[in-house]
Amino acid sequence: MTTSHSLSGYQDHERRHHRAIVTENTEYHLHDELCVGVRERHSGVWMPDHPALGARLERVLEWAKLTGIIGSSAVFKMGRGAVLATSPVRDIVRPEREAPGFYLQHPCCIEAGTRPARLT
């Protein structure tokens, strides 16, 4: 987690857990370092069978440091030692407010024993 500095000098933890790594054709939506959703950028279609789902971002996920991967590939660590490298990263964004409702794997849903409404 990153820390942010307020004007008073107080340091607090970054509370945002969701971000999206944007490549030319794809958005990789993350909850901390876990890939919870993948969307095709041009059509807006969510890809429920994408191999990155459930994979962990191999890089340090600190907001300030994460922007350093722009122009290079994001690397996801999958099961059994496999890795997935994206095309060059164009941007790191905060997902739209509605996006988590489309996530197929989400730690908050798993912990609560529920799934997003569109999957039930």
N, C-alpha and C positions, 0 to 999 in steps of 0.2 A: 504494500500500500504506500502511496506517496503521502507526503505531508505537505500541507499548504500553510503559508504564512499569512496571517491576517495583519491588519494595520497595527494592532496592539502588540504584535510580536508573539502572540500565542500560536502554538503549532497544533493543528488537529489533523486527524487522519482523513484521507480522501474517502468519501462514503459511496461514491459511484462504483457500482460493480459491473455495469454494462457498458461495453464499447464495441465498435465494429471496425474491423480492418477492411479497407476498401481497396480492391485491385481493379483492373480494367473491366472485368466482366462479373466479378463476384464480391459479395459482402460476407465476411466471416464475423458473426456476432458472438461475443464473448461474455461470460459471467466470470469475472476475474480472469483466470487463464484458461478456462474450460470453454470449448466451442459448443454453443448451445443452439445455433441456428445458422444456416447458410442460405443466402438468397442471390438469385441471378439478378444482376443490376438492371439490365435493359428491360426485362419483362416484369420484374418484381416478384417472380415466382419463388417460393421457398422450396428448397431441395431436401426432402426428407431422407434420401438415401445417400447423401454426400458422405464420402469417407472421412471428412474432417469432423463430423459430428461426434462429440464425446472425446475428441482428442484434446490434448493440452498444448498450449502455446509454449514452445521451447524457450523463448526469450523472456527476460525479466519484464513483468507487466507493471511498470511504474509509468504513469502517464507521461512525465517529462522525458524519461528514457525511451519509451515506446515510440515517440515521434522520430527517434533516430533510425528506425527501420524503413522510413519512407525512401523509396527507390530501390530497396533490396527486398528479398523474399522473406515472408513470415514462414516460420518452420513450426509445424505441429508434430508432436510426438504421439504416435498411435500405439496400440497394443503390440506386443511381441517385438518391440524394438523398431517397428516400421516408422518412417517419417513421411510427412507430406509437406512439400514446399510450394508456396503460392507463386504466382507471377508477381512482378514488382508491386509493392505496396504504393498506392497513390495518396492515401489519406487515412487518418484515424479519426472516427467521428463518434459522437454520442448518438445511439439509435433513437428513432422516433419513439414517442411514448407508447404507441400501440405494438411495437415490435415484440416485446416479451410474450405477448399473447400467442405468437406464432412459434415460439421456441419449442423444439421437440425434446430437448434434454435440458432441464433446468434444475440446479441444486435446490432452489426454494420449493419447487413442485415435488421433487423426489423426497425431500425431508418431510413434507407435509403429507406424503402419500397420495398426492393428486396429480393430475395431468392437465395441461391446458385444455380449456373448454372445447376447442375445435377438434380435439382428439378423442373425446369421450363419447 
